[in-house]
Amino acid sequence: MSGYDLETAVFHELTLQQLYEAIDAKKTVIVLLSHITCPWCQALVPVVDEVARGRELGIYYIDADREFLNDERLLKMCQEIENKTAVDEEGNPCLYLPSILYIRQGMLIDIHVGTVSGHDASAMGLSEKQRARLVYNLEKEIDALLGAEK
């Protein structure tokens, strides 16, 4: 796959400023951080689309470039969730792509990183078993986010 389609009713583009406005307004949102050339993003996006459609959810997305991934406020917020950030070539903290931020009432409660363990998107697509596990993981994460909202 040479890219993915974010031009669906599920995905709504968001800027970094709009993300901070949603956080400051204590909103509950799901935000996908991805980049079209990322093989893991290419594997994840269709599955997120499928899960979101099945639940009639809207997902916000940000096309994350290097500058975005090193944003100080975003990194500080994400570092509060254990083992979800990386270190770049210069030793600075950064985010992995793709990442899904689960934000409840303005607070980051979880981050989904990548696809599933054992999946090397640079070498192969998701197997049926990996895809099923990814669907299960995403549904579980969404349930955890929205469960307190009901």
Secondary structure, 3 states (H helix, E strand, C coil): CCCCCCCCCCEEECCHHHHHHHHHCCCCEEEEEECCCCHHHHHHHHHHHHHHHHHCCCEEEEECCHHHHCCHHHHHHHHCCCCCEEECCCCCEEECCCEEEEEECCEEEEEEECCCCCCCCCCCCCCHHHHHHHHHHHHHHHHHHHHCCC
